[in-house]
Structure formats: C-alpha cells, structure tokens
Amino acid sequence: MYNTITELDYTFVESTESDFYGIRLKSGKWENVIVVYGKVSIKESPETGFATLAFSYTIQDSTSFQPDELENNEEFKNHLGDVLSHIINSKEET
C-alpha cells in the first residue's frame, strides 16, 4: 500500500521527452528508473465500495532494465501505483 512509500522513495525530475515531470525512483530494486505518468483516473466499484487507480505511464530511463521487462512486471506496476497514490495523498494534505 502507499503508506509504505515516503518522499524518500522518489523525486520529481524534468522530463526530456514531454512537458510533464518524471518520477525517479530512489530506492528498492527499481532504483533510478524514471517514469512519466500519463492519464490518471479513479474507478469506483459500487458493488465493493472500493476505488482503484488507473493510470498510464512511459518509461523514460531504465538503464538497468529492458523497458518491456518492466512493462510486463505486475509488481513494478503495483509499485508505481503506490508511488502515485502517495503523491496524490501528499498533495491533498497540503
């Protein structure tokens, strides 16, 4: 869950490929991977009462990994979701 993610786990970086900022992962097995989030939406399920975060992303820099290796890794996608959740929740608190 996002509560295990802190500001120490990522940083914002200027993107060389778009007008959006990238996120550089600063810890864990994906350290130094840079991603740029695209469209973000929240999907609510009336049946369960839960909401899920849907997002797209582009891998901008992954020198230690092949991009398709990361794109097909469910654990990596979940980690990006946790980082995004932390970013959103941190902004709500300010």
C-alpha positions as CSV (number, residue, x, y, z in Angstrom):
1,M,0.0,0.0,0.0
2,Y,1.0,3.6,-0.5
3,N,1.6,4.1,3.2
4,T,4.9,2.2,2.9
5,I,6.1,4.8,0.3
6,T,7.6,8.1,1.5
7,E,9.1,11.2,-0.1
8,L,12.5,9.5,0.3
9,D,11.5,6.8,-2.3
10,Y,11.1,9.1,-5.3
11,T,11.9,12.5,-6.6
12,F,10.5,14.7,-9.4
13,V,12.8,15.3,-12.4
14,E,12.4,17.3,-15.6
15,S,11.4,15.2,-18.5
16,T,13.4,15.4,-21.6
17,E,10.6,13.9,-23.7
18,S,7.5,15.7,-22.6
19,D,6.1,18.8,-20.8
20,F,5.4,16.6,-17.7
21,Y,7.7,16.0,-14.9
22,G,9.1,12.5,-14.5
23,I,9.4,10.5,-11.3
24,R,12.8,8.9,-10.5
25,L,12.6,6.0,-8.1
26,K,15.2,6.4,-5.4
27,S,15.0,3.1,-3.6
28,G,14.3,-0.6,-4.0
29,K,15.0,-2.9,-6.9
30,W,13.9,-0.2,-9.4
31,E,16.2,2.5,-8.2
32,N,17.0,5.1,-10.8
33,V,14.2,4.1,-13.1
34,I,12.4,7.2,-14.4
35,V,8.8,7.1,-15.4
36,V,6.4,9.8,-16.7
37,Y,2.8,9.2,-15.7
38,G,0.1,9.8,-18.3
39,K,-3.6,9.8,-17.9
40,V,-4.8,9.1,-14.3
41,S,-8.3,8.1,-13.4
42,I,-10.2,6.6,-10.4
43,K,-12.6,3.8,-11.0
44,E,-15.1,3.2,-8.3
45,S,-16.9,-0.1,-7.7
46,P,-20.4,0.4,-6.2
47,E,-20.6,-3.3,-5.6
48,T,-17.5,-3.5,-3.4
49,G,-17.3,0.1,-2.2
50,F,-13.6,0.3,-3.2
51,A,-11.9,2.5,-5.8
52,T,-8.9,1.6,-7.9
53,L,-6.4,3.9,-9.5
54,A,-5.9,3.5,-13.3
55,F,-3.0,5.2,-15.0
56,S,-0.8,5.1,-18.0
57,Y,3.0,5.7,-17.9
58,T,6.0,5.8,-20.1
59,I,9.4,4.6,-19.0
60,Q,11.8,7.4,-19.8
61,D,15.0,5.8,-18.4
62,S,15.7,2.3,-17.2
63,T,19.4,1.7,-17.8
64,S,19.4,-1.5,-15.6
65,F,16.2,-2.9,-17.1
66,Q,14.7,-3.5,-20.5
67,P,11.5,-1.4,-20.9
68,D,9.4,-4.4,-21.9
69,E,10.7,-6.3,-18.8
70,L,9.2,-3.5,-16.6
71,E,6.0,-3.1,-18.6
72,N,5.2,-6.7,-18.2
73,N,6.0,-6.8,-14.4
74,E,2.9,-6.7,-12.3
75,E,4.9,-5.9,-9.1
76,F,6.5,-2.9,-10.9
77,K,3.1,-1.6,-11.9
78,N,1.8,-2.0,-8.4
79,H,4.8,-0.1,-7.0
80,L,4.1,2.7,-9.5
81,G,0.5,2.7,-8.3
82,D,1.7,3.0,-4.7
83,V,4.0,5.9,-5.6
84,L,1.2,7.7,-7.4
85,S,-1.1,7.1,-4.5
86,H,1.4,8.7,-2.2
87,I,1.9,11.7,-4.5
88,I,-1.9,12.3,-4.7
89,N,-2.5,11.8,-1.0
90,S,0.5,14.1,-0.1
91,K,-0.9,16.8,-2.3
92,E,-4.3,16.5,-0.6
93,E,-2.7,17.1,2.8
94,T,-1.2,20.5,1.8
